[in-house]
Amino acid sequence: MTSQHTRPAAPDATAPHEPVIPHNGPLVTEDDVAAVSEALRSGWLASGPRTAALEEAFAERFHPRHATAVSSGTAGLTLALRGAGIGDTGATVAVPTYGCSALLDAVLAAGCTPLVVDITERTLNLDPGRLDGAGRVDAVIAVHTHGNAADLDALRARTALLVEDCCQSLGGHDERGRPLGGIGDAAVFSFYATKTIAAGEGGVLLQSDPAAFERVRVYQDPAARERYAPRFNYRLADPAAALALSQFRRLDRITAHRRALAAGYTAALPPHVAPPPGAADGRVPYRYCLRAADRAQQRRWIGHLRAAGIRADPLIPARHLLHRQLGLEPGGFPVAERVVDSTVSVPLFAALTERQADRVTAALAGLPA
Ligand SMILES: *Cc1c(COP(=O)(O)O)cnc(C)c1O
């Protein structure tokens, strides 16, 4: 939405009196407001017709996948494992260490055992080569980090169940043109407030196997249960589904805007700064993440951008790497350990105004060595 304030254009693009550009922010349009109002006025607040419409829209876009609306990405990941029939078996599920704690939460909530794996330098995705010593694992949760397609073909050969974590890659495809989310056995999207589609909380689980989908349907529907078994409520409420669906309908515009912002940033980079990987292929940039040579340069770049009123961020602190959260030795995860001290994430989100994008571009052009 547009700001209430009209400020005179500043002569200097990095004028310090301009409000700080946040790292992220949701874009809520009048269409979104109308969709939620309609849901509220309908008198149906729980999971219902709008949740079903959201599922249909995803099933249509990712045909022939089955879609289930869920309360969060974490819920979707948990149900992807339970739906596959490995819930409460202690099955081994590989996850990348450069990810959010939701990965560990989901694996443990499903009664499985996490196997934390280091990442590749270029894409920041789980490194399939590092699974070789582990033999074939029961499942892999492959995150498409920042929108970069994970190497699903290499992972497929090493696991029985392949779950795509698409919480950062909605609307993108891999270098062969396949839509991310339509390749693995299951795929999970999140509608948390900072994601490509922002409904506050929420998500969608896609599955290819009808039997696995049916297991999730029964899990989600108390009326479908024949015998009692302990479960958790992972359903999505209709007003949130209405908001997610309204945004999903303009997904192609949102992704085009993100790509245009990233292209503008890349064009502005000075020669000593390399652009993020994947800009040329099907990546929809979820983050615009630069890589500094070392921690000192990371600090210089962040300082430069923040002095220009731009909330640049290193993203994941070392203590949040999943191997550290589990108390594992950092020596076994050299790439992720190095990456946290070199990433600089620059604001890139759908609500960014042209004027803000111009300020970011001007600051990027002046990044110090
Ligand atoms: C946001 C995110 C999640 C968790 O989604 P929630 O909706 O917050 O539970 C999982 N994986 C990745 C890669 C994410 O970015």
The ligand as an ORCA input file, in Angstrom:
! r2SCAN-3c Opt
* xyz 0 1
  C       9.986    -20.253      6.282
  C      10.599    -21.550      6.024
  C      10.130    -22.710      6.638
  C       9.072    -22.719      7.709
  O       7.853    -22.201      7.329
  P       6.821    -21.743      8.483
  O       5.583    -21.413      7.714
  O       7.422    -20.553      9.160
  O       6.623    -22.889      9.403
  C      10.726    -23.928      6.305
  N      11.731    -23.979      5.416
  C      12.217    -22.873      4.816
  C      13.334    -23.004      3.837
  C      11.688    -21.627      5.099
  O      12.189    -20.539      4.510
*
